[in-house]
Amino acid sequence: MNVKDLVDCQLCSVVSKSNGEDPIGTAKYCHRWLIIEWPQPWIIEDLMSNPLIEKIFPLIQQCKQEQRINIQSLLIAPDTHYSVNNKTRVLYYQIPRNTIHHKISFSAYEKQEFLLPQQQIVSLITALLIDSNNLTQFDAYKQSTNHIRDILVCTHGNVDLACSRFGFPIYDRIKKQYTINNDNLRVWRCSHFGGHRFAPTLIDFPIGQVWGHLEAEILDNLIYRRGNIEELRPFYRGWTGLSQYGQIVERELWMKWSWPWLDYKKSEQILKQYPQDNLDDIEWIELSLEAIRPDNKVKYIYHAKVEVSGEVETVTSSGKEPILTKQYHVSKWDEIVETVG
């Protein structure tokens, strides 16, 4: 075995994939995604001491606390095809408005994109997160890109070597094979968003699906959204519009309904669980997942039970000691069909 093979065998994503860890249920449930174009390298200590970046994180924390929502911030690397000199791009994805404090039912995030001088990004982010009444002053910087699908591939090797080792080739493949002559698709190198043991991993916006353990052979299915849906099962980490256990149920329903499922508006409600006081480490959970057809005429209600199916040895970060993690499956579900309206 050569040195390269030895290093690869010690990477967390190699251990995870070799041991058959199922990635489903590992996507972060988020109400909003704040994505900022920022030059590499993304070294945490340097970023946190940057005068602009150090002002942004308190705004995110304030928004989380005051509005009780989940926000994920990411960095994307400037790109020769997309970037503009002396301008910074800010992408902002949020659950459709009027749903956050009510029952959340949606199929994709709403997008806003801005291209503006770097010194104005703190004011923009303040308006986006804290004071939307001031957002109109940035109308001149707003971009008409709602038709564009953005794919973010984690290549953040400063967090874990697996992300750069396996992430960059997938990014490069998408860039060269799928974005050429396609004005409706962009691909970006992005900072860490969790789950480096599933590298290569990516997020597909605006829908918000997360993928891991990716292989070049399945990119046609993922990018073009066609083909046998079952072939994507082992690579799907989940949809960020649902909780960990809702994601497990959602995958089974996606396998049932195939590609049309992506346009169904979905929401969930946890019914009961065991144990009751720890949602992150349960033995079983029962939940209701509702899906509304795109024509808004029919609603499907699924009462499902998710329970432990076993354990697998994994490594959460490259170089760390192995741990056992629970694996879950949908043990049963019932379907109710209702006419809406």
C-alpha positions in Angstrom: 0.0 0.0 0.0 1.4 3.4 -1.0 1.4 6.5 1.2 -1.6 8.0 -0.6 -3.7 4.9 -0.1 -2.7 4.7 3.6 -3.8 8.4 4.1 -7.1 7.8 2.3 -7.9 4.7 4.5 -7.6 7.0 7.6 -10.0 9.6 6.3 -13.4 9.7 8.0 -15.4 9.5 4.8 -13.6 6.3 3.7 -14.3 4.7 7.0 -17.9 5.7 6.9 -18.5 4.5 3.4 -16.5 1.3 3.8 -18.6 0.4 6.9 -21.9 1.1 5.1 -23.0 4.0 7.2 -26.3 5.3 5.8 -26.1 9.1 5.4 -29.9 9.7 5.6 -31.0 12.0 8.3 -27.8 14.0 8.6 -28.8 17.2 6.7 -29.2 20.2 8.9 -32.8 21.4 9.4 -32.6 25.1 8.5 -35.1 28.0 8.1 -32.5 30.2 6.4 -29.2 29.9 4.6 -26.8 32.9 4.4 -24.1 32.4 1.8 -21.3 34.9 1.3 -18.7 35.0 -1.5 -15.3 35.1 0.2 -11.7 34.4 -1.0 -9.9 31.3 0.2 -8.2 30.1 2.3 -10.9 29.8 4.9 -8.9 29.5 8.1 -11.2 29.8 11.1 -8.8 32.0 13.2 -8.2 34.4 10.3 -11.9 34.6 9.4 -13.0 35.3 13.0 -10.5 38.2 13.3 -11.6 39.8 10.0 -13.3 43.2 10.8 -16.3 42.4 8.5 -16.7 38.7 9.4 -16.5 39.4 13.1 -19.5 41.7 12.8 -21.7 39.2 10.9 -21.7 36.3 13.4 -23.3 38.4 16.2 -26.1 39.3 13.8 -26.7 35.6 13.1 -26.8 34.8 16.8 -29.2 37.7 17.4 -31.5 36.5 14.7 -31.4 32.9 16.0 -32.3 34.0 19.5 -34.9 36.7 18.8 -36.7 34.8 16.0 -36.1 31.3 17.2 -35.0 30.0 13.9 -32.1 27.9 12.5 -29.7 29.8 10.3 -26.7 28.2 8.5 -23.9 30.5 7.2 -21.6 29.4 4.5 -18.8 30.8 2.4 -18.4 30.3 -1.4 -15.2 30.8 -3.3 -15.0 33.4 -6.0 -15.2 31.9 -9.5 -13.8 33.2 -12.7 -17.1 32.6 -14.6 -19.5 34.1 -12.0 -17.6 36.6 -9.9 -17.4 40.4 -10.5 -14.3 42.5 -9.7 -14.7 44.6 -6.5 -18.1 43.1 -5.8 -19.2 40.5 -3.2 -22.1 38.1 -3.8 -24.6 37.3 -1.1 -27.1 34.5 -1.5 -30.0 34.2 0.9 -32.3 31.3 1.0 -35.3 31.2 3.3 -38.4 29.1 4.0 -41.2 30.9 2.1 -42.5 33.8 4.2 -45.6 33.4 6.4 -44.7 29.8 7.1 -41.9 30.1 9.7 -44.2 30.8 12.6 -47.0 28.7 11.3 -47.1 25.2 10.0 -44.2 24.8 7.6 -45.2 23.4 4.3 -43.0 24.0 1.2 -41.0 22.3 -1.5 -38.1 24.8 -2.0 -36.5 27.8 -0.4 -37.1 31.4 -1.6 -34.0 33.0 -3.0 -32.6 36.5 -2.9 -29.2 37.3 -4.4 -27.2 40.5 -4.1 -24.0 41.7 -5.8 -22.5 44.7 -3.9 -19.3 46.4 -2.6 -17.8 44.3 0.2 -18.0 47.2 2.7 -21.8 47.1 2.5 -22.4 43.4 3.2 -22.8 44.0 7.0 -25.6 46.5 6.4 -27.2 44.1 3.9 -27.0 41.2 6.3 -28.5 43.4 9.1 -31.4 44.2 6.8 -31.9 40.5 5.8 -31.7 39.1 9.3 -32.8 41.9 11.7 -34.5 44.8 10.0 -36.2 44.0 6.7 -37.7 47.5 6.5 -34.2 48.7 5.4 -33.9 46.0 2.7 -35.2 48.2 -0.1 -32.1 50.4 -0.1 -30.3 47.4 -1.6 -32.7 46.9 -4.5 -30.1 48.3 -6.9 -27.8 45.4 -6.0 -30.4 42.7 -6.3 -29.8 40.1 -9.0 -32.5 38.4 -11.1 -31.3 34.8 -10.7 -34.3 32.9 -9.4 -34.1 30.8 -12.5 -30.6 29.6 -11.5 -29.9 26.4 -9.6 -26.9 26.7 -7.3 -24.9 23.6 -6.3 -22.5 24.0 -3.4 -19.8 21.4 -2.9 -17.8 21.3 0.3 -14.1 21.5 -0.4 -13.1 22.9 3.0 -9.9 21.0 3.6 -8.9 23.2 6.6 -11.8 21.6 8.5 -11.2 18.0 7.3 -8.9 16.7 4.6 -11.6 14.4 3.3 -13.6 17.4 2.0 -10.8 18.7 -0.2 -9.5 15.3 -1.1 -12.9 14.0 -2.4 -14.9 17.2 -2.7 -12.8 19.0 -5.3 -13.0 16.3 -8.0 -16.8 16.2 -7.8 -16.9 20.0 -8.0 -14.5 20.0 -11.0 -16.6 17.3 -12.7 -19.8 19.2 -12.3 -18.1 22.4 -13.4 -16.7 21.0 -16.6 -19.4 18.5 -17.6 -22.7 20.1 -16.5 -22.4 23.9 -16.3 -20.9 24.5 -19.7 -23.5 26.2 -22.0 -26.0 26.0 -19.1 -27.0 29.4 -17.9 -29.4 27.9 -15.4 -26.8 26.0 -13.3 -23.9 27.2 -11.2 -21.5 25.1 -9.0 -19.5 26.6 -6.1 -16.8 25.5 -3.8 -18.1 26.1 -0.3 -17.1 26.0 3.3 -18.0 23.2 5.8 -21.7 22.6 6.4 -21.5 19.4 8.6 -21.0 15.8 7.9 -17.5 15.6 6.5 -17.5 11.9 7.0 -19.9 11.8 4.0 -17.5 13.6 1.7 -17.8 14.3 -1.1 -21.0 16.1 0.0 -23.0 18.9 -1.6 -26.2 21.0 -1.2 -28.6 21.6 -4.1 -30.4 24.9 -3.9 -33.1 26.2 -4.0 -34.6 22.8 -3.1 -32.2 22.3 -0.2 -31.4 18.6 -0.7 -28.1 17.4 0.7 -26.0 14.6 -0.7 -23.0 12.6 0.4 -20.6 9.7 -0.4 -21.0 11.0 -4.0 -19.7 9.1 -7.0 -19.3 10.6 -10.5 -21.4 7.8 -12.0 -24.6 9.1 -10.3 -24.2 12.8 -11.2 -26.4 12.4 -14.3 -29.3 11.3 -12.2 -28.7 14.0 -9.6 -28.1 16.9 -12.0 -30.7 16.0 -14.7 -33.2 14.6 -12.2 -34.0 11.6 -14.2 -33.4 7.8 -14.2 -34.0 5.2 -11.5 -34.6 7.0 -8.2 -33.4 4.0 -6.2 -29.9 4.4 -7.5 -29.7 7.6 -5.4 -30.8 6.1 -2.1 -27.4 5.5 -0.6 -26.2 9.0 -1.4 -29.1 11.0 0.0 -28.4 12.8 3.3 -31.8 14.4 3.4 -33.9 17.4 2.8 -33.1 20.4 5.0 -36.8 21.4 5.3 -37.4 18.5 7.8 -36.0 17.1 11.0 -33.5 14.2 11.2 -36.3 11.6 11.5 -38.6 13.4 9.0 -35.8 13.1 6.5 -35.7 9.4 6.9 -39.5 9.1 6.2 -39.2 11.6 3.3 -36.6 9.5 1.5 -39.0 6.5 1.5 -41.8 8.6 0.1 -39.5 10.0 -2.5 -38.6 6.5 -3.6 -42.3 5.8 -3.8 -43.3 8.9 -5.8 -40.1 9.3 -7.8 -39.2 12.7 -9.4 -42.7 14.4 -9.1 -42.2 14.2 -5.3 -39.8 17.1 -5.4 -42.6 19.6 -6.2 -44.8 18.4 -3.4 -45.1 20.8 -0.4 -44.1 19.0 2.7 -44.4 19.4 6.5 -44.1 17.2 9.6 -45.3 16.8 13.1 -43.7 14.7 15.7 -46.3 12.6 17.6 -44.4 10.6 20.2 -41.0 9.2 20.8 -38.9 7.1 23.2 -37.1 8.2 25.2 -39.1 11.4 25.5 -36.3 13.8 26.6 -33.7 13.3 23.9 -34.6 13.9 20.3 -31.0 13.4 19.1 -30.7 9.8 20.4 -34.1 8.0 20.3 -35.0 4.3 20.0 -38.2 5.0 18.1 -40.3 8.0 17.0 -43.7 8.3 15.4 -44.4 11.3 13.2 -46.9 12.6 10.7 -45.6 13.8 7.3 -48.0 15.8 5.1 -47.5 16.3 1.3 -49.6 18.6 -0.8 -49.6 18.0 -4.6 -48.4 21.0 -6.7 -52.0 21.7 -7.9 -53.0 22.1 -4.2 -56.0 19.7 -4.7 -54.8 16.6 -2.9 -53.0 16.1 0.4 -51.3 12.9 1.5 -50.8 12.2 5.2 -48.4 9.6 6.3 -48.2 8.3 9.8 -44.8 6.7 10.1 -42.7 5.0 12.7 -38.9 5.3 12.6 -36.8 3.0 14.8 -33.3 1.8 15.3 -32.3 -0.8 12.8 -28.7 -1.4 14.1 -25.4 0.3 14.7 -22.4 0.9 12.6 -18.8 2.0 13.4 -17.9 5.4 12.0 -15.4 8.2 12.4 -16.8 11.7 12.9 -13.5 13.4 11.7 -10.4 12.2 10.1 -7.9 10.9 12.6 -10.4 10.5 15.4 -11.2 7.2 17.2 -14.1 5.2 15.8 -17.5 5.4 17.5 -20.7 3.5 17.1 -23.7 5.4 15.7 -27.3 4.2 15.4 -28.9 3.5 12.1 -32.6 4.1 11.6 -35.3 2.8 9.2 -39.0 3.3 8.6 -40.6 0.3 10.1 -44.2 1.1 9.1 -46.4 3.8 7.7 -50.1 4.4 6.9 -51.3 6.6 4.1 -54.4 8.9 4.2 -55.5 10.8 1.1 -57.6 14.0 1.5 -59.1 16.4 -1.0 -58.0 20.0 -0.3 -60.5 22.8 -0.4 
